[in-house]
Amino acid sequence: MKKMSIFNVILLSIVLSVPFCGSGYAAEPIKLGVTEPLSGTFKNIGERYLDGVQYAAKVLNQQGGVLGRKIEVIPIDSELKRNVATRKPQP
């Protein structure tokens, strides 16, 4: 069995997590929150992961998006703290 690349895993998880919607929702983008350390000691690593997700979203958007919907990446700084990472993504 072949090993899946990170890009394929991200693509598969996005496709499987998006419910089939009616045409009235097609204009709304799929919002993907990316929680990474974007400040502090591990800022460089977090920025690299974020760049990878943004690139994957760009490639998918150029191919027409997922189910006709564009992907919008929302970066979230976790500050490498557990309580911050769980608190920030909540509306």
HUNORUR-V361900 format. One record per backbone hydrogen bond with DSSP energy under -0.5 kcal/mol. CO is the residue of the C=O (numbers start at 0). NH is the residue of the N-H. If there is no record, write none. Layout:
<<CO	NH> <CO	NH>>
//
This chain:
<<4	8> <5	9> <6	10> <7	11> <8	12> <9	13> <10	14> <11	15> <12	16> <13	17> <16	18> <18	20> <21	24> <22	25> <24	27> <28	30> <29	31> <29	71> <30	32> <31	73> <32	34> <33	35> <33	75> <35	37> <35	77> <39	42> <41	45> <42	46> <43	47> <44	48> <45	49> <46	50> <47	51> <48	52> <49	53> <50	54> <51	55> <52	56> <53	57> <54	58> <55	59> <56	60> <57	61> <58	62> <59	64> <60	63> <64	66> <65	68> <68	65> <69	29> <70	72> <71	31> <72	74> <73	33> <75	35> <75	77> <77	80> <80	84> <81	85> <82	86> <83	87> <84	88> <86	89>>
//
